[in-house]
Amino acid sequence: MIGSALLMLSFAAMANKDDRYSDNSAGKFYVDTQCIDCDVCRVTAPNNFARQEEKGYSFVTKQPDTPEEEAQCQEAMDSCPVEAIGNDGE
């Protein structure tokens, strides 16, 4: 029973492309409405993430152009404490 609850919790926490912010740059990486404005992504991939100042959340300002930026975006996604960053591969 506990395993089932943990599975449901982890599934619910994954980024959902249907809930992504409209500010996100078009492309595979995005931030959804689960963002808690913790700054992890902006520190990890500063060329690709920014803060929406008025509403207090992060979003993808630019999709990665280089292998280094790609790795930084992936690290930001892996490090996000609420799994608000997604990569839909498109």
PDB file of N, CA, C and O in Angstrom:
ATOM      1  N   MET A   1       0.817  -1.198   0.000  1.00  0.00           N
ATOM      2  CA  MET A   1       0.000   0.000   0.000  1.00  0.00           C
ATOM      3  C   MET A   1       0.863   1.266   0.000  1.00  0.00           C
ATOM      4  O   MET A   1       0.581   2.208  -0.741  1.00  0.00           O
ATOM      5  N   ILE A   2       1.898   1.288   0.818  1.00  0.00           N
ATOM      6  CA  ILE A   2       2.767   2.461   0.869  1.00  0.00           C
ATOM      7  C   ILE A   2       3.467   2.660  -0.467  1.00  0.00           C
ATOM      8  O   ILE A   2       3.595   3.789  -0.939  1.00  0.00           O
ATOM      9  N   GLY A   3       3.921   1.571  -1.079  1.00  0.00           N
ATOM     10  CA  GLY A   3       4.565   1.670  -2.385  1.00  0.00           C
ATOM     11  C   GLY A   3       3.649   2.278  -3.425  1.00  0.00           C
ATOM     12  O   GLY A   3       4.090   3.075  -4.254  1.00  0.00           O
ATOM     13  N   SER A   4       2.371   1.908  -3.390  1.00  0.00           N
ATOM     14  CA  SER A   4       1.398   2.466  -4.335  1.00  0.00           C
ATOM     15  C   SER A   4       1.220   3.958  -4.118  1.00  0.00           C
ATOM     16  O   SER A   4       1.120   4.725  -5.076  1.00  0.00           O
ATOM     17  N   ALA A   5       1.182   4.366  -2.857  1.00  0.00           N
ATOM     18  CA  ALA A   5       1.028   5.789  -2.551  1.00  0.00           C
ATOM     19  C   ALA A   5       2.249   6.570  -3.019  1.00  0.00           C
ATOM     20  O   ALA A   5       2.112   7.665  -3.564  1.00  0.00           O
ATOM     21  N   LEU A   6       3.440   6.017  -2.810  1.00  0.00           N
ATOM     22  CA  LEU A   6       4.652   6.695  -3.270  1.00  0.00           C
ATOM     23  C   LEU A   6       4.697   6.781  -4.781  1.00  0.00           C
ATOM     24  O   LEU A   6       5.125   7.796  -5.331  1.00  0.00           O
ATOM     25  N   LEU A   7       4.265   5.739  -5.455  1.00  0.00           N
ATOM     26  CA  LEU A   7       4.227   5.754  -6.913  1.00  0.00           C
ATOM     27  C   LEU A   7       3.286   6.843  -7.405  1.00  0.00           C
ATOM     28  O   LEU A   7       3.624   7.580  -8.332  1.00  0.00           O
ATOM     29  N   MET A   8       2.114   6.953  -6.800  1.00  0.00           N
ATOM     30  CA  MET A   8       1.161   7.987  -7.204  1.00  0.00           C
ATOM     31  C   MET A   8       1.721   9.372  -6.917  1.00  0.00           C
ATOM     32  O   MET A   8       1.554  10.285  -7.725  1.00  0.00           O
ATOM     33  N   LEU A   9       2.386   9.538  -5.772  1.00  0.00           N
ATOM     34  CA  LEU A   9       2.956  10.830  -5.417  1.00  0.00           C
ATOM     35  C   LEU A   9       4.040  11.229  -6.407  1.00  0.00           C
ATOM     36  O   LEU A   9       4.079  12.374  -6.857  1.00  0.00           O
ATOM     37  N   SER A  10       4.919  10.295  -6.747  1.00  0.00           N
ATOM     38  CA  SER A  10       5.986  10.634  -7.683  1.00  0.00           C
ATOM     39  C   SER A  10       5.436  10.899  -9.074  1.00  0.00           C
ATOM     40  O   SER A  10       5.981  11.736  -9.795  1.00  0.00           O
ATOM     41  N   PHE A  11       4.387  10.220  -9.468  1.00  0.00           N
ATOM     42  CA  PHE A  11       3.783  10.472 -10.772  1.00  0.00           C
ATOM     43  C   PHE A  11       3.159  11.856 -10.802  1.00  0.00           C
ATOM     44  O   PHE A  11       3.290  12.584 -11.786  1.00  0.00           O
ATOM     45  N   ALA A  12       2.483  12.214  -9.728  1.00  0.00           N
ATOM     46  CA  ALA A  12       1.811  13.513  -9.672  1.00  0.00           C
ATOM     47  C   ALA A  12       2.808  14.668  -9.690  1.00  0.00           C
ATOM     48  O   ALA A  12       2.470  15.767 -10.132  1.00  0.00           O
ATOM     49  N   ALA A  13       4.030  14.436  -9.216  1.00  0.00           N
ATOM     50  CA  ALA A  13       5.013  15.504  -9.107  1.00  0.00           C
ATOM     51  C   ALA A  13       5.731  15.794 -10.421  1.00  0.00           C
ATOM     52  O   ALA A  13       6.367  16.840 -10.546  1.00  0.00           O
ATOM     53  N   MET A  14       5.650  14.911 -11.389  1.00  0.00           N
ATOM     54  CA  MET A  14       6.357  15.117 -12.654  1.00  0.00           C
ATOM     55  C   MET A  14       5.802  16.328 -13.395  1.00  0.00           C
ATOM     56  O   MET A  14       4.606  16.614 -13.334  1.00  0.00           O
ATOM     57  N   ALA A  15       6.681  17.032 -14.093  1.00  0.00           N
ATOM     58  CA  ALA A  15       6.248  18.188 -14.883  1.00  0.00           C
ATOM     59  C   ALA A  15       5.239  17.745 -15.935  1.00  0.00           C
ATOM     60  O   ALA A  15       5.346  16.662 -16.511  1.00  0.00           O
ATOM     61  N   ASN A  16       4.264  18.604 -16.165  1.00  0.00           N
ATOM     62  CA  ASN A  16       3.191  18.305 -17.105  1.00  0.00           C
ATOM     63  C   ASN A  16       3.182  19.375 -18.194  1.00  0.00           C
ATOM     64  O   ASN A  16       2.975  20.555 -17.914  1.00  0.00           O
ATOM     65  N   LYS A  17       3.407  18.953 -19.433  1.00  0.00           N
ATOM     66  CA  LYS A  17       3.477  19.947 -20.515  1.00  0.00           C
ATOM     67  C   LYS A  17       2.156  20.678 -20.713  1.00  0.00           C
ATOM     68  O   LYS A  17       2.145  21.784 -21.253  1.00  0.00           O
ATOM     69  N   ASP A  18       1.043  20.086 -20.288  1.00  0.00           N
ATOM     70  CA  ASP A  18      -0.247  20.772 -20.393  1.00  0.00           C
ATOM     71  C   ASP A  18      -0.369  21.906 -19.379  1.00  0.00           C
ATOM     72  O   ASP A  18      -1.221  22.783 -19.527  1.00  0.00           O
ATOM     73  N   ASP A  19       0.486  21.891 -18.339  1.00  0.00           N
ATOM     74  CA  ASP A  19       0.468  22.926 -17.303  1.00  0.00           C
ATOM     75  C   ASP A  19       1.657  23.876 -17.399  1.00  0.00           C
ATOM     76  O   ASP A  19       1.922  24.629 -16.462  1.00  0.00           O
ATOM     77  N   ARG A  20       2.374  23.851 -18.515  1.00  0.00           N
ATOM     78  CA  ARG A  20       3.557  24.714 -18.622  1.00  0.00           C
ATOM     79  C   ARG A  20       3.137  26.172 -18.760  1.00  0.00           C
ATOM     80  O   ARG A  20       2.073  26.487 -19.292  1.00  0.00           O
ATOM     81  N   TYR A  21       3.999  27.043 -18.271  1.00  0.00           N
ATOM     82  CA  TYR A  21       3.740  28.475 -18.372  1.00  0.00           C
ATOM     83  C   TYR A  21       3.875  28.930 -19.818  1.00  0.00           C
ATOM     84  O   TYR A  21       4.717  28.427 -20.562  1.00  0.00           O
ATOM     85  N   SER A  22       3.049  29.872 -20.203  1.00  0.00           N
ATOM     86  CA  SER A  22       3.077  30.376 -21.580  1.00  0.00           C
ATOM     87  C   SER A  22       4.341  31.197 -21.860  1.00  0.00           C
ATOM     88  O   SER A  22       4.685  31.420 -23.021  1.00  0.00           O
ATOM     89  N   ASP A  23       5.030  31.644 -20.815  1.00  0.00           N
ATOM     90  CA  ASP A  23       6.273  32.405 -20.983  1.00  0.00           C
ATOM     91  C   ASP A  23       7.414  31.558 -21.549  1.00  0.00           C
ATOM     92  O   ASP A  23       8.364  32.101 -22.113  1.00  0.00           O
ATOM     93  N   ASN A  24       7.330  30.237 -21.404  1.00  0.00           N
ATOM     94  CA  ASN A  24       8.412  29.362 -21.844  1.00  0.00           C
ATOM     95  C   ASN A  24       8.707  29.529 -23.328  1.00  0.00           C
ATOM     96  O   ASN A  24       7.799  29.658 -24.149  1.00  0.00           O
ATOM     97  N   SER A  25       9.983  29.522 -23.652  1.00  0.00           N
ATOM     98  CA  SER A  25      10.417  29.505 -25.045  1.00  0.00           C
ATOM     99  C   SER A  25       9.946  28.198 -25.679  1.00  0.00           C
ATOM    100  O   SER A  25       9.990  27.146 -25.041  1.00  0.00           O
ATOM    101  N   ALA A  26       9.502  28.263 -26.915  1.00  0.00           N
ATOM    102  CA  ALA A  26       9.039  27.051 -27.601  1.00  0.00           C
ATOM    103  C   ALA A  26      10.184  26.050 -27.706  1.00  0.00           C
ATOM    104  O   ALA A  26      11.310  26.415 -28.046  1.00  0.00           O
ATOM    105  N   GLY A  27       9.891  24.803 -27.414  1.00  0.00           N
ATOM    106  CA  GLY A  27      10.898  23.755 -27.496  1.00  0.00           C
ATOM    107  C   GLY A  27      10.701  22.700 -26.434  1.00  0.00           C
ATOM    108  O   GLY A  27       9.675  22.670 -25.755  1.00  0.00           O
ATOM    109  N   LYS A  28      11.681  21.839 -26.294  1.00  0.00           N
ATOM    110  CA  LYS A  28      11.504  20.657 -25.459  1.00  0.00           C
ATOM    111  C   LYS A  28      11.550  20.916 -23.959  1.00  0.00           C
ATOM    112  O   LYS A  28      10.845  20.234 -23.215  1.00  0.00           O
ATOM    113  N   PHE A  29      12.343  21.864 -23.481  1.00  0.00           N
ATOM    114  CA  PHE A  29      12.381  22.154 -22.044  1.00  0.00           C
ATOM    115  C   PHE A  29      11.311  23.184 -21.698  1.00  0.00           C
ATOM    116  O   PHE A  29      11.039  24.102 -22.472  1.00  0.00           O
ATOM    117  N   TYR A  30      10.711  23.017 -20.527  1.00  0.00           N
ATOM    118  CA  TYR A  30       9.673  23.948 -20.065  1.00  0.00           C
ATOM    119  C   TYR A  30       9.566  23.880 -18.550  1.00  0.00           C
ATOM    120  O   TYR A  30      10.042  22.932 -17.926  1.00  0.00           O
ATOM    121  N   VAL A  31       8.939  24.889 -17.963  1.00  0.00           N
ATOM    122  CA  VAL A  31       8.617  24.920 -16.540  1.00  0.00           C
ATOM    123  C   VAL A  31       7.105  24.952 -16.435  1.00  0.00           C
ATOM    124  O   VAL A  31       6.435  25.686 -17.161  1.00  0.00           O
ATOM    125  N   ASP A  32       6.568  24.137 -15.513  1.00  0.00           N
ATOM    126  CA  ASP A  32       5.113  24.125 -15.346  1.00  0.00           C
ATOM    127  C   ASP A  32       4.705  24.837 -14.051  1.00  0.00           C
ATOM    128  O   ASP A  32       5.545  25.392 -13.342  1.00  0.00           O
ATOM    129  N   THR A  33       3.424  24.810 -13.764  1.00  0.00           N
ATOM    130  CA  THR A  33       2.851  25.570 -12.654  1.00  0.00           C
ATOM    131  C   THR A  33       3.211  25.039 -11.272  1.00  0.00           C
ATOM    132  O   THR A  33       2.795  25.626 -10.273  1.00  0.00           O
ATOM    133  N   GLN A  34       3.964  23.959 -11.180  1.00  0.00           N
ATOM    134  CA  GLN A  34       4.419  23.456  -9.878  1.00  0.00           C
ATOM    135  C   GLN A  34       5.612  24.247  -9.341  1.00  0.00           C
ATOM    136  O   GLN A  34       6.002  24.058  -8.189  1.00  0.00           O
ATOM    137  N   CYS A  35       6.196  25.126 -10.154  1.00  0.00           N
ATOM    138  CA  CYS A  35       7.393  25.876  -9.772  1.00  0.00           C
ATOM    139  C   CYS A  35       7.165  26.631  -8.460  1.00  0.00           C
ATOM    140  O   CYS A  35       6.137  27.281  -8.268  1.00  0.00           O
ATOM    141  N   ILE A  36       8.156  26.527  -7.557  1.00  0.00           N
ATOM    142  CA  ILE A  36       8.089  27.222  -6.269  1.00  0.00           C
ATOM    143  C   ILE A  36       9.083  28.388  -6.197  1.00  0.00           C
ATOM    144  O   ILE A  36       9.316  28.933  -5.117  1.00  0.00           O
ATOM    145  N   ASP A  37       9.661  28.768  -7.319  1.00  0.00           N
ATOM    146  CA  ASP A  37      10.552  29.926  -7.397  1.00  0.00           C
ATOM    147  C   ASP A  37      11.769  29.779  -6.481  1.00  0.00           C
ATOM    148  O   ASP A  37      12.143  30.718  -5.779  1.00  0.00           O
ATOM    149  N   CYS A  38      12.384  28.590  -6.496  1.00  0.00           N
ATOM    150  CA  CYS A  38      13.504  28.306  -5.591  1.00  0.00           C
ATOM    151  C   CYS A  38      14.847  28.782  -6.120  1.00  0.00           C
ATOM    152  O   CYS A  38      15.802  28.873  -5.349  1.00  0.00           O
ATOM    153  N   ASP A  39      14.953  29.085  -7.393  1.00  0.00           N
ATOM    154  CA  ASP A  39      16.168  29.617  -8.011  1.00  0.00           C
ATOM    155  C   ASP A  39      17.161  28.556  -8.483  1.00  0.00           C
ATOM    156  O   ASP A  39      18.182  28.912  -9.071  1.00  0.00           O
ATOM    157  N   VAL A  40      16.904  27.273  -8.251  1.00  0.00           N
ATOM    158  CA  VAL A  40      17.846  26.222  -8.638  1.00  0.00           C
ATOM    159  C   VAL A  40      18.112  26.249 -10.139  1.00  0.00           C
ATOM    160  O   VAL A  40      19.271  26.208 -10.553  1.00  0.00           O
ATOM    161  N   CYS A  41      17.087  26.315 -10.949  1.00  0.00           N
ATOM    162  CA  CYS A  41      17.283  26.286 -12.406  1.00  0.00           C
ATOM    163  C   CYS A  41      17.997  27.530 -12.905  1.00  0.00           C
ATOM    164  O   CYS A  41      18.815  27.448 -13.822  1.00  0.00           O
ATOM    165  N   ARG A  42      17.701  28.672 -12.320  1.00  0.00           N
ATOM    166  CA  ARG A  42      18.325  29.924 -12.758  1.00  0.00           C
ATOM    167  C   ARG A  42      19.811  29.956 -12.423  1.00  0.00           C
ATOM    168  O   ARG A  42      20.599  30.564 -13.147  1.00  0.00           O
ATOM    169  N   VAL A  43      20.194  29.311 -11.340  1.00  0.00           N
ATOM    170  CA  VAL A  43      21.608  29.220 -10.973  1.00  0.00           C
ATOM    171  C   VAL A  43      22.312  28.164 -11.821  1.00  0.00           C
ATOM    172  O   VAL A  43      23.448  28.363 -12.250  1.00  0.00           O
ATOM    173  N   THR A  44      21.640  27.052 -12.060  1.00  0.00           N
ATOM    174  CA  THR A  44      22.231  25.928 -12.788  1.00  0.00           C
ATOM    175  C   THR A  44      22.373  26.209 -14.281  1.00  0.00           C
ATOM    176  O   THR A  44      23.379  25.843 -14.889  1.00  0.00           O
ATOM    177  N   ALA A  45      21.380  26.851 -14.867  1.00  0.00           N
ATOM    178  CA  ALA A  45      21.381  27.134 -16.312  1.00  0.00           C
ATOM    179  C   ALA A  45      20.964  28.586 -16.547  1.00  0.00           C
ATOM    180  O   ALA A  45      19.884  28.845 -17.079  1.00  0.00           O
ATOM    181  N   PRO A  46      21.816  29.530 -16.152  1.00  0.00           N
ATOM    182  CA  PRO A  46      21.434  30.946 -16.211  1.00  0.00           C
ATOM    183  C   PRO A  46      21.178  31.488 -17.609  1.00  0.00           C
ATOM    184  O   PRO A  46      20.483  32.494 -17.755  1.00  0.00           O
ATOM    185  N   ASN A  47      21.713  30.859 -18.626  1.00  0.00           N
ATOM    186  CA  ASN A  47      21.463  31.317 -19.995  1.00  0.00           C
ATOM    187  C   ASN A  47      20.105  30.870 -20.518  1.00  0.00           C
ATOM    188  O   ASN A  47      19.660  31.327 -21.571  1.00  0.00           O
ATOM    189  N   ASN A  48      19.447  29.979 -19.786  1.00  0.00           N
ATOM    190  CA  ASN A  48      18.226  29.372 -20.307  1.00  0.00           C
ATOM    191  C   ASN A  48      16.992  29.584 -19.437  1.00  0.00           C
ATOM    192  O   ASN A  48      15.869  29.410 -19.911  1.00  0.00           O
ATOM    193  N   PHE A  49      17.181  29.954 -18.182  1.00  0.00           N
ATOM    194  CA  PHE A  49      16.050  30.153 -17.273  1.00  0.00           C
ATOM    195  C   PHE A  49      16.081  31.562 -16.711  1.00  0.00           C
ATOM    196  O   PHE A  49      17.149  32.133 -16.491  1.00  0.00           O
ATOM    197  N   ALA A  50      14.899  32.117 -16.483  1.00  0.00           N
ATOM    198  CA  ALA A  50      14.777  33.440 -15.875  1.00  0.00           C
ATOM    199  C   ALA A  50      13.588  33.421 -14.923  1.00  0.00           C
ATOM    200  O   ALA A  50      12.816  32.464 -14.876  1.00  0.00           O
ATOM    201  N   ARG A  51      13.467  34.504 -14.172  1.00  0.00           N
ATOM    202  CA  ARG A  51      12.369  34.634 -13.208  1.00  0.00           C
ATOM    203  C   ARG A  51      11.306  35.561 -13.770  1.00  0.00           C
ATOM    204  O   ARG A  51      11.613  36.624 -14.310  1.00  0.00           O
ATOM    205  N   GLN A  52      10.066  35.152 -13.638  1.00  0.00           N
ATOM    206  CA  GLN A  52       8.935  36.012 -13.952  1.00  0.00           C
ATOM    207  C   GLN A  52       8.720  36.830 -12.674  1.00  0.00           C
ATOM    208  O   GLN A  52       8.139  36.346 -11.703  1.00  0.00           O
ATOM    209  N   GLU A  53       9.191  38.054 -12.695  1.00  0.00           N
ATOM    210  CA  GLU A  53       9.258  38.874 -11.485  1.00  0.00           C
ATOM    211  C   GLU A  53       7.900  39.144 -10.838  1.00  0.00           C
ATOM    212  O   GLU A  53       7.770  39.047  -9.618  1.00  0.00           O
ATOM    213  N   GLU A  54       6.905  39.478 -11.626  1.00  0.00           N
ATOM    214  CA  GLU A  54       5.607  39.857 -11.068  1.00  0.00           C
ATOM    215  C   GLU A  54       4.883  38.692 -10.412  1.00  0.00           C
ATOM    216  O   GLU A  54       4.216  38.868  -9.391  1.00  0.00           O
ATOM    217  N   LYS A  55       5.009  37.506 -10.990  1.00  0.00           N
ATOM    218  CA  LYS A  55       4.246  36.355 -10.492  1.00  0.00           C
ATOM    219  C   LYS A  55       5.101  35.362  -9.713  1.00  0.00           C
ATOM    220  O   LYS A  55       4.561  34.460  -9.072  1.00  0.00           O
ATOM    221  N   GLY A  56       6.429  35.509  -9.757  1.00  0.00           N
ATOM    222  CA  GLY A  56       7.307  34.707  -8.930  1.00  0.00           C
ATOM    223  C   GLY A  56       7.442  33.248  -9.317  1.00  0.00           C
ATOM    224  O   GLY A  56       7.158  32.359  -8.515  1.00  0.00           O
ATOM    225  N   TYR A  57       7.870  33.002 -10.533  1.00  0.00           N
ATOM    226  CA  TYR A  57       8.186  31.642 -10.967  1.00  0.00           C
ATOM    227  C   TYR A  57       9.258  31.714 -12.047  1.00  0.00           C
ATOM    228  O   TYR A  57       9.508  32.769 -12.629  1.00  0.00           O
ATOM    229  N   SER A  58       9.882  30.575 -12.300  1.00  0.00           N
ATOM    230  CA  SER A  58      10.900  30.491 -13.351  1.00  0.00           C
ATOM    231  C   SER A  58      10.268  30.020 -14.649  1.00  0.00           C
ATOM    232  O   SER A  58       9.202  29.404 -14.656  1.00  0.00           O
ATOM    233  N   PHE A  59      10.948  30.322 -15.748  1.00  0.00           N
ATOM    234  CA  PHE A  59      10.507  29.835 -17.051  1.00  0.00           C
ATOM    235  C   PHE A  59      11.720  29.737 -17.967  1.00  0.00           C
ATOM    236  O   PHE A  59      12.766  30.322 -17.688  1.00  0.00           O
ATOM    237  N   VAL A  60      11.578  29.005 -19.045  1.00  0.00           N
ATOM    238  CA  VAL A  60      12.664  28.840 -20.010  1.00  0.00           C
ATOM    239  C   VAL A  60      12.647  30.042 -20.949  1.00  0.00           C
ATOM    240  O   VAL A  60      11.680  30.267 -21.677  1.00  0.00           O
ATOM    241  N   THR A  61      13.733  30.806 -20.918  1.00  0.00           N
ATOM    242  CA  THR A  61      13.824  31.984 -21.779  1.00  0.00           C
ATOM    243  C   THR A  61      14.385  31.641 -23.146  1.00  0.00           C
ATOM    244  O   THR A  61      14.094  32.306 -24.140  1.00  0.00           O
ATOM    245  N   LYS A  62      15.203  30.582 -23.180  1.00  0.00           N
ATOM    246  CA  LYS A  62      15.869  30.193 -24.424  1.00  0.00           C
ATOM    247  C   LYS A  62      16.166  28.701 -24.351  1.00  0.00           C
ATOM    248  O   LYS A  62      16.695  28.209 -23.355  1.00  0.00           O
ATOM    249  N   GLN A  63      15.823  27.999 -25.406  1.00  0.00           N
ATOM    250  CA  GLN A  63      16.163  26.576 -25.471  1.00  0.00           C
ATOM    251  C   GLN A  63      17.676  26.439 -25.644  1.00  0.00           C
ATOM    252  O   GLN A  63      18.311  27.325 -26.215  1.00  0.00           O
ATOM    253  N   PRO A  64      18.258  25.352 -25.164  1.00  0.00           N
ATOM    254  CA  PRO A  64      19.715  25.195 -25.263  1.00  0.00           C
ATOM    255  C   PRO A  64      20.201  25.137 -26.709  1.00  0.00           C
ATOM    256  O   PRO A  64      19.602  24.480 -27.560  1.00  0.00           O
ATOM    257  N   ASP A  65      21.311  25.849 -26.964  1.00  0.00           N
ATOM    258  CA  ASP A  65      21.919  25.894 -28.301  1.00  0.00           C
ATOM    259  C   ASP A  65      23.186  25.059 -28.393  1.00  0.00           C
ATOM    260  O   ASP A  65      23.613  24.682 -29.485  1.00  0.00           O
ATOM    261  N   THR A  66      23.778  24.774 -27.252  1.00  0.00           N
ATOM    262  CA  THR A  66      25.062  24.069 -27.233  1.00  0.00           C
ATOM    263  C   THR A  66      24.956  22.822 -26.361  1.00  0.00           C
ATOM    264  O   THR A  66      24.033  22.713 -25.553  1.00  0.00           O
ATOM    265  N   PRO A  67      25.875  21.890 -26.510  1.00  0.00           N
ATOM    266  CA  PRO A  67      25.885  20.721 -25.622  1.00  0.00           C
ATOM    267  C   PRO A  67      26.020  21.115 -24.145  1.00  0.00           C
ATOM    268  O   PRO A  67      25.444  20.465 -23.273  1.00  0.00           O
ATOM    269  N   GLU A  68      26.777  22.175 -23.871  1.00  0.00           N
ATOM    270  CA  GLU A  68      26.930  22.645 -22.491  1.00  0.00           C
ATOM    271  C   GLU A  68      25.592  23.138 -21.935  1.00  0.00           C
ATOM    272  O   GLU A  68      25.216  22.792 -20.815  1.00  0.00           O
ATOM    273  N   GLU A  69      24.879  23.947 -22.719  1.00  0.00           N
ATOM    274  CA  GLU A  69      23.565  24.423 -22.273  1.00  0.00           C
ATOM    275  C   GLU A  69      22.587  23.266 -22.128  1.00  0.00           C
ATOM    276  O   GLU A  69      21.785  23.249 -21.194  1.00  0.00           O
ATOM    277  N   GLU A  70      22.643  22.315 -23.023  1.00  0.00           N
ATOM    278  CA  GLU A  70      21.778  21.128 -22.938  1.00  0.00           C
ATOM    279  C   GLU A  70      22.030  20.397 -21.619  1.00  0.00           C
ATOM    280  O   GLU A  70      21.088  20.010 -20.927  1.00  0.00           O
ATOM    281  N   ALA A  71      23.301  20.213 -21.278  1.00  0.00           N
ATOM    282  CA  ALA A  71      23.663  19.533 -20.030  1.00  0.00           C
ATOM    283  C   ALA A  71      23.205  20.337 -18.814  1.00  0.00           C
ATOM    284  O   ALA A  71      22.745  19.764 -17.826  1.00  0.00           O
ATOM    285  N   GLN A  72      23.329  21.660 -18.885  1.00  0.00           N
ATOM    286  CA  GLN A  72      22.890  22.502 -17.776  1.00  0.00           C
ATOM    287  C   GLN A  72      21.377  22.440 -17.599  1.00  0.00           C
ATOM    288  O   GLN A  72      20.889  22.383 -16.470  1.00  0.00           O
ATOM    289  N   CYS A  73      20.634  22.451 -18.692  1.00  0.00           N
ATOM    290  CA  CYS A  73      19.172  22.344 -18.609  1.00  0.00           C
ATOM    291  C   CYS A  73      18.762  20.986 -18.048  1.00  0.00           C
ATOM    292  O   CYS A  73      17.833  20.895 -17.245  1.00  0.00           O
ATOM    293  N   GLN A  74      19.447  19.949 -18.467  1.00  0.00           N
ATOM    294  CA  GLN A  74      19.162  18.613 -17.944  1.00  0.00           C
ATOM    295  C   GLN A  74      19.463  18.555 -16.447  1.00  0.00           C
ATOM    296  O   GLN A  74      18.696  17.977 -15.678  1.00  0.00           O
ATOM    297  N   GLU A  75      20.577  19.152 -16.039  1.00  0.00           N
ATOM    298  CA  GLU A  75      20.923  19.188 -14.615  1.00  0.00           C
ATOM    299  C   GLU A  75      19.884  19.981 -13.825  1.00  0.00           C
ATOM    300  O   GLU A  75      19.503  19.582 -12.724  1.00  0.00           O
ATOM    301  N   ALA A  76      19.424  21.101 -14.381  1.00  0.00           N
ATOM    302  CA  ALA A  76      18.385  21.892 -13.721  1.00  0.00           C
ATOM    303  C   ALA A  76      17.121  21.062 -13.553  1.00  0.00           C
ATOM    304  O   ALA A  76      16.494  21.088 -12.494  1.00  0.00           O
ATOM    305  N   MET A  77      16.746  20.328 -14.591  1.00  0.00           N
ATOM    306  CA  MET A  77      15.559  19.479 -14.518  1.00  0.00           C
ATOM    307  C   MET A  77      15.739  18.403 -13.450  1.00  0.00           C
ATOM    308  O   MET A  77      14.836  18.164 -12.650  1.00  0.00           O
ATOM    309  N   ASP A  78      16.892  17.763 -13.438  1.00  0.00           N
ATOM    310  CA  ASP A  78      17.158  16.702 -12.466  1.00  0.00           C
ATOM    311  C   ASP A  78      17.236  17.231 -11.037  1.00  0.00           C
ATOM    312  O   ASP A  78      16.960  16.495 -10.090  1.00  0.00           O
ATOM    313  N   SER A  79      17.608  18.503 -10.873  1.00  0.00           N
ATOM    314  CA  SER A  79      17.788  19.094  -9.545  1.00  0.00           C
ATOM    315  C   SER A  79      16.545  19.791  -9.011  1.00  0.00           C
ATOM    316  O   SER A  79      16.491  20.125  -7.827  1.00  0.00           O
ATOM    317  N   CYS A  80      15.567  20.014  -9.840  1.00  0.00           N
ATOM    318  CA  CYS A  80      14.357  20.734  -9.417  1.00  0.00           C
ATOM    319  C   CYS A  80      13.682  19.983  -8.268  1.00  0.00           C
ATOM    320  O   CYS A  80      13.319  18.817  -8.423  1.00  0.00           O
ATOM    321  N   PRO A  81      13.509  20.639  -7.115  1.00  0.00           N
ATOM    322  CA  PRO A  81      12.962  19.942  -5.952  1.00  0.00           C
ATOM    323  C   PRO A  81      11.498  19.540  -6.080  1.00  0.00           C
ATOM    324  O   PRO A  81      11.033  18.666  -5.349  1.00  0.00           O
ATOM    325  N   VAL A  82      10.769  20.163  -6.994  1.00  0.00           N
ATOM    326  CA  VAL A  82       9.353  19.819  -7.161  1.00  0.00           C
ATOM    327  C   VAL A  82       9.050  19.255  -8.544  1.00  0.00           C
ATOM    328  O   VAL A  82       7.887  19.097  -8.913  1.00  0.00           O
ATOM    329  N   GLU A  83      10.094  18.954  -9.304  1.00  0.00           N
ATOM    330  CA  GLU A  83       9.951  18.383 -10.647  1.00  0.00           C
ATOM    331  C   GLU A  83       9.057  19.226 -11.552  1.00  0.00           C
ATOM    332  O   GLU A  83       8.208  18.707 -12.276  1.00  0.00           O
ATOM    333  N   ALA A  84       9.273  20.544 -11.491  1.00  0.00           N
ATOM    334  CA  ALA A  84       8.481  21.466 -12.303  1.00  0.00           C
ATOM    335  C   ALA A  84       9.073  21.694 -13.689  1.00  0.00           C
ATOM    336  O   ALA A  84       8.463  22.374 -14.515  1.00  0.00           O
ATOM    337  N   ILE A  85      10.244  21.140 -13.953  1.00  0.00           N
ATOM    338  CA  ILE A  85      10.891  21.293 -15.257  1.00  0.00           C
ATOM    339  C   ILE A  85      10.697  20.014 -16.045  1.00  0.00           C
ATOM    340  O   ILE A  85      10.941  18.913 -15.551  1.00  0.00           O
ATOM    341  N   GLY A  86      10.254  20.179 -17.275  1.00  0.00           N
ATOM    342  CA  GLY A  86      10.035  19.019 -18.124  1.00  0.00           C
ATOM    343  C   GLY A  86      10.834  19.092 -19.404  1.00  0.00           C
ATOM    344  O   GLY A  86      11.331  20.147 -19.798  1.00  0.00           O
ATOM    345  N   ASN A  87      10.944  17.952 -20.037  1.00  0.00           N
ATOM    346  CA  ASN A  87      11.595  17.823 -21.337  1.00  0.00           C
ATOM    347  C   ASN A  87      10.728  16.868 -22.134  1.00  0.00           C
ATOM    348  O   ASN A  87      10.780  15.656 -21.926  1.00  0.00           O
ATOM    349  N   ASP A  88       9.934  17.406 -23.043  1.00  0.00           N
ATOM    350  CA  ASP A  88       9.034  16.541 -23.812  1.00  0.00           C
ATOM    351  C   ASP A  88       9.674  16.045 -25.099  1.00  0.00           C
ATOM    352  O   ASP A  88       9.033  15.356 -25.893  1.00  0.00           O
ATOM    353  N   GLY A  89      10.946  16.396 -25.307  1.00  0.00           N
ATOM    354  CA  GLY A  89      11.678  15.889 -26.455  1.00  0.00           C
ATOM    355  C   GLY A  89      11.347  16.548 -27.776  1.00  0.00           C
ATOM    356  O   GLY A  89      11.908  16.173 -28.805  1.00  0.00           O
ATOM    357  N   GLU A  90      10.459  17.511 -27.775  1.00  0.00           N
ATOM    358  CA  GLU A  90      10.051  18.166 -29.027  1.00  0.00           C
ATOM    359  C   GLU A  90      10.785  19.468 -29.222  1.00  0.00           C
ATOM    360  O   GLU A  90      10.569  20.156 -30.220  1.00  0.00           O
TER     361      GLU A  90
END
